[in-house]
Amino acid sequence: VQLQASGGGLVQAGGSLRLSCAASERTFSNYVMGWFRQAPGKEREFVAAIRWSGGSTYYADSVKGRFTISRDNAKKTVYLQMNSLKPEDTAVYYCVRYPPIRDSYWGQGTQVTVSS
């Protein structure tokens, strides 16, 4: 599956951004999808995931209550709405087919920078 993420940018602390990830795979709706992020000098970390039906979502404790993952299977797109952003949210954000056990399950990243 090819994954194309977009929507990153520069935002002030307390602001919002919405990331989008478009998938090329026609069987997209069968997959659990998710987002990871990697801050400078740190390991990649899990951010959020959503089951194919959209009924079950999972979040890292660090973003719970601020970020919302959603999906539109008809558009083969997964979203990450990020509110109340903090400087520590600064990272490259990756869309993945979850779990990302293969390199091909990772999309290219999109940079999110939160200024204080």
N, C-alpha and C positions, 0 to 999 in steps of 0.2 A: 504494500500500500504506500502511495506517495502522499505526504502530508505537507501542506503549505500553510505556515502560520503567518499572521499579520496582526497589526494593531498596536505594536509596541511603540514606545516613544519616551519623551521626557515629560514628567509631571511633578508638580510640587507635592510635598507631604500633605496628606489629607484628601488628595484628589483621587480621580477614578480613571481607569482605562478598561477597555474591553478587547480582549484578544480573540481572534477567530482562527480556526484551523479547518481548511478545506481538504477533504480526502478524495483520492482518485478512485479508490476501490469501490466497485458496485456492491460489494457485500459489507460495506461500512456498517450498516445497521446491525450486523451480527457481533460487532466487536465492542469490548469495553474500551473506552477511550480515556485519556488522561493528560495531565500536564505535569511536567517536571521543571525545575529551574536550577541554574548554576550561577552562584555569585562568584566574583573574582576571588581566586585562591581557595575556593571551597569545593566540596564534592557536589555532584548533582543530587538533588533531593526531590522527593515526591511532594506534589502540591495538591492535586485533586484528581479524582477519577469518577466516571459515570458509567453505569451499565447501559446496555443497548436500549432498554425501554425508557431510560431517563428517570425511572422511579427510585433508583438507589444511587446515592452520591456519597463520596468519601473525601475527607479533607485532612490535610496536615493540621496539627493543633495551632501552628503559627498563623494560619490563614482563616481558621474557622470563624464564622461570623462576619468576615470581611469579603471573602471571595465566594463566588457562586459559579459552579460549572453547569452547563446545559448543552443540549444537542438538538439538532434538527436533522433527522435521518433523511428526510426528503431532499434536503440540500447537501447531505453528506458533510455537515459542518458541526464542529464542536466549539463552544465558546467558554471563555473565562472572564467573568465580570469581576473586576478588582476595585473595591471601594476602600476608603480610608487608608490609602497607601502610605507606607512608611519607608524611610530610607533603607531599612534592612530588607525591603522587598526588591531592591535593585538586583537584577540578575538577567541572564539570558533565559528566556522561557521556551520550553520545548513541548510541542504537541507529540503524543505518543499513542500507539496502539498498546493497550495495557494488558498484561505486563510487558514491558519493552525488552524481551529476551533476545531480540535480534537487532542488529544495526538498522535493518530496513524498517523497523517499527518506530524509528525516531524521525521526526520531521526536522527541518532546519529551524534554528532558533530565531527568536525575535527579542531584541533588546528592550528591557524596561529599566528606566532610570528614574529614581525618585529623589528629588532634591529636598534638602531640609530648609 
